[in-house]
């Protein structure tokens, strides 16, 4: 085993191989009192949770024992991860911050040797949580060190991914799921015995967010749910224009600036309103700034309204930016003029984790940049003497699955983006698996026996449960096998099935790039192959339709489809055929991970200002959104293979804690 891992994490190779025993005498266990084993907190926590920094190790960072990090080159060369793996990892961090009093920010990493800093938190060379990776040469998915004081120097909270494993987004091994688990360790949680929790000690398939047990665990460490700011505590609220917080008194009439610090978007649906009047000696231009950079990973939206509370004077969006600074200008400002400002998360409509976090509001009436809030990074020196007190691995090992025991491998129909992820919109399913040929397999759901079936000569079995509709939500299927001698195996590992029958909201078509101006029909682009973007539910498939200009004006044209990332952001570059100049209208529909299509999105209009082009080159690509839905439903597997693997849950593999 690599000496690096033995030094920090101990020996993870203490495997307990389990052989199928055939015995006429079976041992019995004393009956124990029924109890539920919940989350396990390590007793460690970051001393300054107000801001925990994250950095990504550059390749070549010395990890000790002759090992160097190769995470960046490995993940960037993986077509399933390239261009999005860093954002997926940050989203996995933010699910924890959404639930309690933690904020994250990303800082540079200078590549100093692992563990070589002088501070256990707030080191100026790199993040509190450093993220790297190397080939472990085994089946462990990732390794993470606990925070201080269990590890009282700069290795605290650091995580390593196994670059020898095949990570994906939206299928096994799902990077978002693994990263959520590892961040739980880096924040002070041990593994949980609650099956559906993110901190459960085994990789059981894709998870899209925290389970109540995870939330209770992290809140027990960091002081309960996320605490609202001063304007939304003790019965107060500035969640509407009528209750807007008046910050006029905070404007310095000498410097003509104001800074309102320590603000917080505490829930993803929250809006905060502020109002103020321009000072008597104001200049003609007002700058309004919303800052989450250095304070949190909040992706914010900022809107400035006139005194009527309706007229939009300026706006900015931080969608896709995790911790940023938005600055907008309002011209022709007069002394005594009243304004309203609204702040919210950019993803608030879809209730996503990046719509929460700490921020500050800055104003300037003198043409200079508004003031900013310093990042609350605090250096906490290494302890003395330094010691290593804990790390845990997220593993996957075939040893844990005895091939003689039954395995639940999947369901049919398994609709949606992947045919092997256990997520479907059909509540009537059959269960599929494997067992020794001829064994009688007893199938269970949520601990309740459904019935029996017999394993075929090739070892496969299926159980038809389509007569009984499952309720919406998660269900766990397990199985036991009985051979001809009457021997009953242990219960199989659970296979989680998600029944999701909700109809997704229409996707939003939000922007086009590049933009060279604004016209009567909306944004103007000089590109004949612009990029259209927007957001929808996480990992949904978005089918895009455009209504053309020129001789075929009004004709609907299917331009293609793409897949949203784990935050719901999507983009599509028009490349066949290029667009002639003229006005266009774009709409879209979304299919969620369970296979249900939304209604069409509201139309988004824009103008192409480029050289004319002959529509005769378009061929026969005309059609409608409904036609495109049918085509995509038939060919979805082909489409999905171009963006992400759909290998799904892999039977015979699970996670073994060490």
Wavefront OBJ file of the C-alpha trace (Angstrom):
o trace
v 0.000 0.000 0.000
v 1.164 3.518 -0.688
v 3.065 4.865 2.371
v 1.162 8.146 2.036
v -2.129 6.412 2.779
v -0.711 4.240 5.540
v 0.676 7.343 7.274
v -2.548 9.330 7.277
v -5.390 6.860 6.948
v -4.051 3.608 8.298
v -4.342 0.270 6.502
v -7.521 0.089 4.408
v -6.777 -3.447 3.216
v -8.277 -5.243 6.182
v -10.839 -6.999 4.033
v -13.288 -9.482 5.456
v -13.884 -11.968 2.642
v -17.200 -13.714 3.141
v -17.629 -17.247 1.851
v -20.978 -18.896 1.469
v -21.275 -21.410 4.286
v -23.456 -24.490 4.069
v -24.156 -25.835 7.524
v -26.841 -27.994 9.071
v -26.451 -26.117 12.353
v -26.934 -22.376 12.223
v -25.715 -20.078 14.997
v -28.250 -17.764 16.609
v -27.788 -14.218 17.855
v -29.196 -12.837 21.066
v -32.090 -10.497 20.350
v -31.089 -6.866 20.887
v -33.212 -3.833 21.608
v -34.404 -2.162 18.413
v -32.650 1.142 17.779
v -31.734 3.496 14.938
v -28.064 4.317 14.405
v -27.903 7.922 13.254
v -25.131 10.196 12.057
v -21.756 10.071 13.753
v -19.927 13.332 14.516
v -16.168 13.034 14.984
v -15.927 15.874 17.506
v -13.820 17.899 15.069
v -14.929 21.168 13.424
v -13.382 24.151 11.678
v -12.532 26.871 14.219
v -13.642 29.588 11.754
v -16.635 28.140 9.859
v -17.610 31.674 8.794
v -15.293 31.071 5.832
v -13.628 27.777 4.904
v -11.355 28.064 1.886
v -11.055 25.490 -0.902
v -8.216 25.100 -3.382
v -7.426 22.678 -6.188
v -3.882 21.332 -6.112
v -1.941 21.869 -9.344
v -0.623 18.706 -10.947
v 2.784 17.788 -9.637
v 2.009 18.767 -6.029
v 4.151 16.551 -3.791
v 1.910 14.246 -1.763
v 4.769 12.408 -0.050
v 6.013 8.872 -0.544
v 7.094 9.661 -4.094
v 3.486 10.408 -5.134
v 2.342 13.600 -6.888
v -1.150 14.847 -7.653
v -2.474 14.313 -11.181
v -6.106 15.233 -10.569
v -6.360 18.118 -13.001
v -4.917 16.384 -16.059
v -6.870 13.196 -15.352
v -10.229 14.891 -14.873
v -9.682 17.346 -17.739
v -8.965 14.469 -20.106
v -12.116 12.616 -19.013
v -14.873 13.604 -21.492
v -17.451 13.001 -18.779
v -15.831 15.616 -16.523
v -13.933 18.055 -18.729
v -14.995 21.650 -18.231
v -17.310 20.954 -15.302
v -15.630 18.813 -12.643
v -14.516 21.768 -10.509
v -18.025 23.270 -10.465
v -19.517 19.870 -9.575
v -17.165 19.589 -6.595
v -18.032 23.124 -5.435
v -21.737 22.340 -5.710
v -21.145 19.286 -3.538
v -19.523 21.518 -0.913
v -22.345 24.032 -1.013
v -25.085 21.500 -0.181
v -23.631 21.445 3.332
v -23.342 25.244 3.593
v -26.985 25.524 2.557
v -28.008 23.732 5.748
v -25.871 25.332 8.457
v -23.499 28.154 9.395
v -20.665 27.451 6.970
v -19.423 29.454 3.998
v -16.865 28.428 1.391
v -14.678 30.394 -0.970
v -12.113 29.310 -3.549
v -8.502 30.498 -3.229
v -5.352 29.814 -5.286
v -3.116 26.857 -4.501
v 0.621 27.439 -4.956
v 1.458 23.731 -5.129
v 3.312 23.582 -1.831
v 3.918 20.008 -0.617
v 0.942 18.415 1.059
v 0.963 19.065 4.805
v 3.736 21.642 4.497
v 1.832 24.765 5.517
v 2.132 26.703 8.751
v -1.600 27.048 9.525
v -4.280 24.460 10.117
v -6.811 26.994 8.784
v -6.359 30.203 6.820
v -2.928 29.354 5.368
v -2.010 31.971 2.728
v -0.472 29.387 0.374
v -3.558 27.269 -0.298
v -7.069 26.388 0.866
v -8.160 24.934 4.159
v -9.535 22.029 2.127
v -7.036 21.113 -0.583
v -8.354 18.855 -3.335
v -5.999 16.610 -5.262
v -5.740 13.073 -6.512
v -3.584 10.181 -7.648
v -4.018 6.563 -8.706
v -4.537 4.578 -5.501
v -4.113 1.258 -7.355
v -7.119 -0.145 -5.520
v -10.896 0.323 -5.430
v -11.036 3.232 -2.980
v -12.881 6.173 -4.515
v -11.530 8.973 -2.317
v -9.777 9.760 0.964
v -10.455 12.694 3.285
v -8.863 13.972 6.499
v -11.021 15.230 9.354
v -10.864 18.956 10.304
v -9.085 20.328 13.407
v -8.356 19.385 16.071
v -8.242 15.712 15.002
v -5.721 16.856 12.401
v -4.082 19.956 13.820
v -1.998 21.055 10.836
v -2.544 21.821 7.180
v -3.637 18.329 6.094
v -6.899 18.972 7.978
v -9.923 18.578 5.691
v -7.879 17.715 2.600
v -9.337 15.200 0.137
v -7.816 12.989 -2.527
v -9.719 11.381 -5.391
v -8.601 8.095 -6.880
v -7.646 9.073 -10.427
v -7.518 5.398 -11.332
v -11.319 5.154 -10.998
v -13.802 6.152 -13.698
v -15.787 9.140 -12.433
v -18.804 10.544 -14.260
v -21.499 13.157 -13.776
v -24.963 11.638 -13.554
v -23.914 7.973 -13.593
v -21.649 5.640 -11.636
v -19.290 6.643 -10.159
v -21.056 9.964 -9.810
v -18.571 12.681 -8.838
v -21.208 14.850 -7.139
v -22.275 11.961 -4.880
v -18.715 11.045 -3.920
v -17.715 14.676 -3.339
v -20.737 15.292 -1.085
v -19.679 12.319 1.041
v -16.087 13.528 1.237
v -17.060 17.067 2.214
v -19.094 15.575 5.047
v -15.861 14.060 6.371
v -13.908 17.273 5.830
v -16.486 19.131 7.944
v -16.407 16.681 10.860
v -18.798 13.811 10.165
v -17.965 10.142 10.298
v -19.955 7.645 8.269
v -23.620 7.018 9.030
v -25.540 3.762 9.292
v -28.682 5.329 7.791
v -29.007 3.724 4.381
v -30.236 6.669 2.303
v -27.891 9.227 3.830
v -25.021 10.763 1.880
v -22.727 9.722 4.742
v -23.768 6.056 4.559
v -20.602 3.977 4.489
v -21.181 2.435 1.056
v -21.570 3.862 -2.450
v -25.112 2.758 -3.336
v -25.806 4.921 -6.372
v -26.420 8.540 -7.282
v -27.641 10.934 -4.605
v -28.906 14.404 -5.470
v -28.765 16.045 -2.057
v -28.573 15.543 1.687
v -30.825 13.187 3.633
v -32.395 14.345 6.940
v -29.793 12.352 8.851
v -26.977 14.233 7.081
v -28.638 17.574 7.819
v -29.110 16.715 11.493
v -25.463 15.669 11.699
v -23.978 18.813 10.184
v -26.309 21.065 12.191
v -25.221 19.337 15.398
v -21.651 20.448 14.670
v -22.161 24.019 13.418
v -24.977 25.372 15.545
v -28.212 24.357 13.870
v -29.804 25.647 10.662
v -28.287 28.507 8.734
v -28.762 31.751 10.668
v -30.442 34.660 8.822
v -28.878 38.119 8.794
v -29.899 40.959 11.114
v -32.667 42.108 8.747
v -34.409 38.735 8.845
v -34.037 37.753 12.495
v -36.185 38.292 15.583
v -39.398 38.505 13.602
v -38.054 40.940 11.010
v -38.117 40.422 7.261
v -37.123 42.469 4.240
v -38.462 39.931 1.775
v -40.727 42.331 -0.093
v -40.629 45.862 -1.428
v -43.091 47.003 1.235
v -40.749 45.779 3.992
v -37.503 46.915 2.353
v -34.682 47.860 4.729
v -33.873 51.571 4.509
v -30.078 51.981 4.336
v -29.973 55.731 3.605
v -28.381 56.402 6.991
v -25.454 54.146 6.074
v -24.408 56.370 3.153
v -21.324 58.399 4.078
v -22.096 61.870 2.743
v -18.387 62.727 2.618
v -17.157 59.771 0.584
v -20.556 59.288 -1.093
v -20.297 55.537 -0.501
v -21.987 52.907 1.628
v -21.192 49.342 2.625
v -23.780 47.015 4.147
v -21.860 43.906 5.317
v -22.840 40.588 6.923
v -25.835 39.956 4.681
v -27.063 36.445 4.013
v -29.342 34.658 1.568
v -30.329 31.938 4.014
v -32.745 29.893 1.921
v -32.694 29.379 -1.825
v -36.085 31.025 -2.351
v -35.250 34.143 -0.301
v -35.214 37.701 -1.646
v -33.885 40.732 0.209
v -35.057 44.283 -0.560
v -33.288 47.508 0.369
v -34.245 51.132 -0.261
v -32.346 54.422 -0.045
v -32.315 57.982 -1.367
v -29.397 59.571 -3.194
v -27.482 62.097 -1.027
v -27.727 65.825 -1.717
v -24.206 66.028 -3.180
v -24.503 62.923 -5.335
v -22.816 62.654 -8.711
v -24.725 61.845 -11.866
v -23.892 58.122 -11.842
v -24.672 55.573 -9.145
v -22.868 52.236 -8.837
v -24.548 49.372 -6.978
v -22.468 46.311 -6.101
v -23.370 42.878 -4.739
v -20.320 40.974 -3.478
v -20.201 37.294 -2.613
v -16.574 36.848 -3.739
v -14.430 35.989 -0.733
v -17.545 35.634 1.430
v -19.375 32.558 0.082
v -20.116 30.539 -3.048
v -23.433 32.366 -3.570
v -24.369 32.839 -7.250
v -26.356 36.088 -6.910
v -28.822 38.131 -8.905
v -29.031 41.931 -8.442
v -31.840 44.219 -9.588
v -32.137 48.014 -9.134
v -35.618 49.554 -9.328
v -36.832 53.131 -9.595
v -38.920 54.772 -6.870
v -42.089 53.138 -8.212
v -40.621 49.731 -7.278
v -41.452 48.390 -10.739
v -39.242 50.054 -13.329
v -35.965 48.148 -13.683
v -33.034 50.541 -13.995
v -30.221 47.979 -13.984
v -29.648 44.297 -13.283
v -26.885 41.729 -13.181
v -26.705 37.938 -12.850
v -23.981 35.749 -11.413
v -25.365 32.511 -12.806
v -22.589 29.979 -13.231
v -20.211 32.038 -11.035
v -19.558 30.602 -7.592
v -18.635 33.590 -5.476
v -18.528 36.763 -7.562
v -18.947 40.551 -7.588
v -21.773 42.115 -9.600
v -21.596 45.854 -10.287
v -24.289 47.775 -12.181
v -24.521 51.480 -13.037
v -27.512 53.800 -13.038
v -26.993 57.087 -14.968
v -28.677 60.462 -14.534
v -29.145 60.193 -10.775
v -30.549 63.257 -8.983
v -30.222 64.183 -5.279
v -33.102 62.849 -3.191
v -34.083 60.261 -5.798
v -35.328 57.020 -4.235
v -34.226 53.530 -5.312
v -34.948 49.923 -4.427
v -32.444 47.077 -4.660
v -33.362 43.393 -4.677
v -30.844 40.591 -4.017
v -31.498 36.893 -4.482
v -29.840 33.683 -5.640
v -29.467 33.308 -9.395
v -30.903 29.779 -9.258
v -33.713 30.577 -6.829
v -36.474 29.373 -9.152
v -35.027 25.881 -9.074
v -34.237 25.782 -5.343
v -30.582 24.924 -5.855
v -27.745 25.094 -3.372
v -25.868 27.920 -5.097
v -28.707 30.287 -4.227
v -27.608 30.634 -0.596
v -24.634 32.315 1.031
v -23.142 35.373 2.655
v -22.800 38.642 0.715
v -22.338 42.416 1.049
v -24.012 45.371 -0.640
v -21.999 48.409 -1.721
v -23.054 51.826 -3.109
v -21.119 54.640 -4.711
v -22.398 58.033 -5.890
v -19.031 59.527 -6.916
v -18.101 57.457 -9.977
v -15.644 55.311 -8.007
v -15.920 51.597 -7.255
v -18.126 50.855 -4.228
v -16.392 49.595 -1.067
v -16.145 45.851 -0.450
v -16.228 43.674 2.650
v -12.869 42.014 3.485
v -12.946 38.234 3.362
v -13.159 36.970 6.957
v -10.235 34.541 6.576
v -8.497 33.978 9.917
v -5.121 32.232 10.192
v -5.152 29.512 12.867
v -1.558 28.294 13.383
v -0.622 24.610 13.377
v -1.002 22.876 16.697
v 1.989 21.709 18.710
v 2.994 19.008 18.525
v 1.359 18.274 15.187
v -0.596 15.058 15.026
v -2.775 13.062 12.660
v -6.061 12.110 14.221
v -8.425 10.898 11.575
v -9.295 10.248 7.989
v -11.894 8.139 6.268
v -12.136 6.558 2.857
v -15.046 6.209 0.484
v -14.363 2.814 -1.022
v -15.812 0.398 -3.526
v -14.858 -3.248 -3.231
v -16.001 -6.376 -5.024
v -14.981 -8.371 -1.950
v -18.063 -7.109 -0.131
v -20.329 -8.816 -2.652
v -20.174 -12.591 -2.418
v -20.961 -13.884 -5.911
v -23.066 -16.672 -4.404
v -25.446 -14.185 -2.789
v -28.264 -12.597 -4.794
v -27.770 -9.139 -6.268
v -30.472 -6.609 -7.163
v -29.197 -5.106 -10.412
v -31.913 -2.759 -11.603
v -35.496 -2.218 -12.661
v -37.508 -2.034 -15.843
v -38.721 0.335 -17.121
v -35.912 2.651 -16.006
v -36.899 5.806 -17.877
v -35.105 9.100 -18.223
v -31.589 10.293 -18.894
v -30.037 6.956 -17.864
v -31.553 3.496 -18.179
v -29.474 2.209 -15.256
v -29.781 4.812 -12.500
v -32.905 3.504 -10.757
v -34.783 6.766 -11.382
v -38.053 6.450 -13.283
v -41.409 8.162 -13.734
v -43.232 4.828 -13.960
v -44.450 3.575 -10.553
v -45.042 0.041 -11.873
v -41.734 -1.753 -12.271
v -40.157 -5.188 -12.486
v -37.034 -5.932 -10.458
v -33.964 -7.518 -12.072
v -31.032 -9.328 -10.513
v -28.724 -12.332 -10.374
v -28.342 -15.385 -8.122
v -27.045 -18.963 -8.395
v -29.085 -20.873 -11.010
v -32.094 -22.637 -9.567
v -32.150 -20.700 -6.281
v -35.479 -19.350 -5.117
v -35.166 -15.588 -4.728
v -37.351 -13.733 -2.248
v -37.730 -10.058 -3.148
v -38.355 -7.266 -0.636
v -39.138 -3.563 -0.909
v -38.513 -1.299 2.077
v -38.198 -4.423 4.241
v -41.564 -5.874 3.210
v -41.675 -9.170 1.326
v -43.129 -8.924 -2.198
v -42.876 -12.520 -3.376
v -40.528 -15.067 -4.910
v -39.017 -15.937 -8.269
v -36.469 -18.498 -9.521
v -32.999 -17.739 -10.905
v -32.618 -18.961 -14.489
v -29.841 -21.181 -15.843
v -27.741 -18.118 -16.684
v -28.095 -16.790 -13.120
v -30.540 -13.987 -14.000
v -33.869 -13.447 -12.276
v -36.734 -10.987 -12.503
v -39.733 -10.238 -10.355
v -42.816 -8.623 -11.873
v -44.182 -6.020 -9.461
v -46.139 -4.033 -12.048
v -49.464 -4.939 -10.451
v -48.625 -2.717 -7.471
v -47.856 0.975 -8.014
v -45.057 2.305 -5.835
v -45.551 5.639 -4.133
v -43.466 8.636 -5.186
v -40.112 8.839 -3.470
v -37.266 6.428 -2.691
v -37.684 2.691 -2.252
v -35.023 0.127 -1.383
v -35.193 -3.331 -3.005
v -33.336 -6.270 -1.433
v -33.337 -10.034 -1.984
v -32.471 -13.345 -0.347
v -31.828 -16.659 -2.100
v -32.698 -20.187 -0.900
v -30.929 -23.154 -2.512
v -32.202 -26.707 -2.990
v -30.743 -27.772 0.387
v -32.688 -25.047 2.170
v -29.743 -22.770 2.854
v -30.809 -19.094 3.021
v -28.255 -16.452 2.096
v -27.716 -13.169 3.817
v -29.813 -10.251 2.603
v -28.421 -8.584 -0.489
v -27.277 -5.011 -0.521
v -30.073 -2.585 -1.199
v -30.826 -1.093 -4.598
v -32.462 2.331 -4.328
v -35.237 3.150 -6.782
v -36.625 6.669 -7.083
v -40.175 7.094 -8.357
v -40.465 10.649 -9.643
v -43.783 11.488 -11.300
v -43.668 15.271 -10.994
v -43.843 17.368 -14.157
v -40.744 19.564 -14.404
v -41.122 23.311 -14.762
v -40.470 24.673 -18.254
v -36.787 25.437 -18.742
v -35.638 29.023 -18.992
v -33.899 30.302 -22.092
v -31.955 33.095 -20.448
v -29.120 34.390 -22.602
v -27.250 34.373 -25.868
v -23.574 35.050 -26.495
v -21.657 36.848 -27.784
v -23.774 39.984 -27.371
v -22.890 43.141 -29.270
v -25.862 45.284 -28.236
v -29.543 45.455 -27.335
v -32.283 45.927 -29.930
v -36.070 46.045 -30.044
v -36.222 42.236 -30.283
v -33.755 41.691 -27.444
v -29.988 41.006 -27.471
v -28.059 41.481 -30.720
v -25.290 39.075 -31.697
v -22.823 39.329 -34.556
v -22.286 35.560 -34.594
v -24.076 33.249 -37.009
v -23.390 30.389 -34.588
v -24.282 31.893 -31.194
v -24.424 30.031 -27.895
v -27.857 29.851 -26.258
v -27.982 29.180 -22.515
v -30.338 28.969 -19.576
v -31.245 26.744 -16.687
v -33.589 23.936 -15.756
v -33.706 21.027 -13.329
v -30.346 19.391 -12.534
v -29.127 16.944 -15.208
v -32.251 17.380 -17.341
v -32.157 17.047 -21.124
v -33.100 20.293 -22.883
v -34.490 20.149 -26.447
v -34.226 23.494 -28.253
v -36.347 24.887 -31.068
v -35.884 28.116 -32.997
v -38.316 30.073 -35.152
v -36.440 31.415 -38.158
v -36.095 34.624 -40.086
v -35.841 35.454 -43.789
v -37.871 33.616 -46.430
v -38.727 30.896 -43.890
v -39.796 33.334 -41.202
v -42.141 31.681 -38.735
v -40.976 28.148 -39.568
v -40.073 26.107 -36.472
v -36.662 24.442 -36.689
v -35.216 21.872 -34.303
v -31.645 22.902 -33.605
v -30.710 20.130 -31.160
v -30.545 19.118 -27.528
v -28.109 19.227 -24.631
v -27.870 18.126 -21.008
v -27.897 20.458 -18.004
v -25.210 20.156 -15.363
v -25.789 19.238 -11.735
v -26.722 22.873 -10.981
v -29.246 22.981 -13.831
v -27.213 25.229 -16.138
v -27.222 24.358 -19.852
v -25.848 25.829 -23.047
v -25.987 24.957 -26.748
v -23.986 26.390 -29.634
v -25.867 26.624 -32.927
v -23.655 24.945 -35.506
v -25.910 23.441 -38.211
v -26.803 25.470 -40.142
v -25.439 28.930 -39.275
v -28.033 31.649 -38.827
v -28.605 34.484 -41.315
v -29.245 37.964 -40.032
v -32.700 38.648 -38.706
v -34.859 38.242 -35.623
v -35.284 34.855 -33.956
v -37.418 33.300 -31.259
v -36.155 30.358 -29.198
v -38.111 27.997 -26.988
v -37.235 24.684 -25.330
v -38.624 21.738 -23.426
v -36.890 19.774 -20.662
v -36.930 16.096 -19.783
v -36.023 15.417 -16.159
v -33.864 12.499 -15.000
v -36.999 10.369 -14.551
v -38.127 10.842 -18.156
v -40.966 13.363 -17.822
v -41.157 16.262 -20.290
v -42.033 19.817 -19.344
v -44.212 22.304 -21.142
v -42.396 24.624 -23.578
v -40.323 27.470 -22.182
v -41.362 31.101 -22.660
v -39.976 32.438 -25.926
v -36.617 34.211 -25.927
v -36.019 36.610 -28.813
v -32.750 37.895 -30.236
v -31.299 39.410 -33.403
v -28.457 38.178 -35.587
v -26.696 41.076 -37.302
v -24.401 39.414 -39.851
v -24.230 38.735 -43.588
v -27.326 37.332 -45.343
v -27.512 33.596 -45.850
v -29.664 31.391 -48.082
v -32.282 29.427 -46.169
v -32.249 26.788 -48.908
v -29.195 25.318 -47.179
v -31.334 24.289 -44.233
v -32.425 21.024 -45.834
v -35.349 19.293 -44.194
v -34.780 20.060 -40.550
v -38.175 21.691 -40.048
v -40.476 20.368 -37.376
v -41.946 21.103 -33.976
v -41.144 20.654 -30.318
v -43.528 17.688 -30.159
v -41.697 16.012 -33.054
v -38.398 16.604 -31.305
v -39.728 15.066 -28.080
v -40.659 11.912 -29.978
v -37.296 11.723 -31.712
v -35.384 12.283 -28.501
v -37.449 9.722 -26.605
v -36.554 7.109 -29.231
v -32.890 8.065 -29.569
v -32.102 9.244 -26.045
v -29.392 6.667 -25.386
v -27.516 7.791 -28.501
v -27.870 11.432 -27.484
v -26.770 10.870 -23.910
v -23.644 8.976 -24.880
v -22.260 12.143 -26.418
v -22.233 14.018 -23.126
v -21.966 11.613 -20.212
v -21.659 7.933 -19.518
v -24.818 6.155 -18.472
v -23.319 3.049 -16.887
v -25.603 3.430 -13.865
v -25.259 1.398 -10.684
v -22.669 -1.334 -11.165
v -23.636 -4.636 -9.519
v -20.881 -6.285 -7.549
v -19.407 -3.047 -6.267
v -19.985 -1.243 -3.034
v -18.212 0.982 -0.605
v -16.179 -0.388 2.272
v -15.231 2.052 5.033
v -11.807 1.746 6.537
l 1 2 3 4 5 6 7 8 9 10 11 12 13 14 15 16 17 18 19 20 21 22 23 24 25 26 27 28 29 30 31 32 33 34 35 36 37 38 39 40 41 42 43 44 45 46 47 48 49 50 51 52 53 54 55 56 57 58 59 60 61 62 63 64 65 66 67 68 69 70 71 72 73 74 75 76 77 78 79 80 81 82 83 84 85 86 87 88 89 90 91 92 93 94 95 96 97 98 99 100 101 102 103 104 105 106 107 108 109 110 111 112 113 114 115 116 117 118 119 120 121 122 123 124 125 126 127 128 129 130 131 132 133 134 135 136 137 138 139 140 141 142 143 144 145 146 147 148 149 150 151 152 153 154 155 156 157 158 159 160 161 162 163 164 165 166 167 168 169 170 171 172 173 174 175 176 177 178 179 180 181 182 183 184 185 186 187 188 189 190 191 192 193 194 195 196 197 198 199 200 201 202 203 204 205 206 207 208 209 210 211 212 213 214 215 216 217 218 219 220 221 222 223 224 225 226 227 228 229 230 231 232 233 234 235 236 237 238 239 240 241 242 243 244 245 246 247 248 249 250 251 252 253 254 255 256 257 258 259 260 261 262 263 264 265 266 267 268 269 270 271 272 273 274 275 276 277 278 279 280 281 282 283 284 285 286 287 288 289 290 291 292 293 294 295 296 297 298 299 300 301 302 303 304 305 306 307 308 309 310 311 312 313 314 315 316 317 318 319 320 321 322 323 324 325 326 327 328 329 330 331 332 333 334 335 336 337 338 339 340 341 342 343 344 345 346 347 348 349 350 351 352 353 354 355 356 357 358 359 360 361 362 363 364 365 366 367 368 369 370 371 372 373 374 375 376 377 378 379 380 381 382 383 384 385 386 387 388 389 390 391 392 393 394 395 396 397 398 399 400 401 402 403 404 405 406 407 408 409 410 411 412 413 414 415 416 417 418 419 420 421 422 423 424 425 426 427 428 429 430 431 432 433 434 435 436 437 438 439 440 441 442 443 444 445 446 447 448 449 450 451 452 453 454 455 456 457 458 459 460 461 462 463 464 465 466 467 468 469 470 471 472 473 474 475 476 477 478 479 480 481 482 483 484 485 486 487 488 489 490 491 492 493 494 495 496 497 498 499 500 501 502 503 504 505 506 507 508 509 510 511 512 513 514 515 516 517 518 519 520 521 522 523 524 525 526 527 528 529 530 531 532 533 534 535 536 537 538 539 540 541 542 543 544 545 546 547 548 549 550 551 552 553 554 555 556 557 558 559 560 561 562 563 564 565 566 567 568 569 570 571 572 573 574 575 576 577 578 579 580 581 582 583 584 585 586 587 588 589 590 591 592 593 594 595 596 597 598 599 600 601 602 603 604 605 606 607 608 609 610 611 612 613 614 615 616 617 618 619 620 621 622 623 624 625 626 627 628 629 630 631 632 633 634 635 636 637 638 639 640 641 642 643 644 645 646 647 648 649 650 651 652 653 654 655 656 657 658
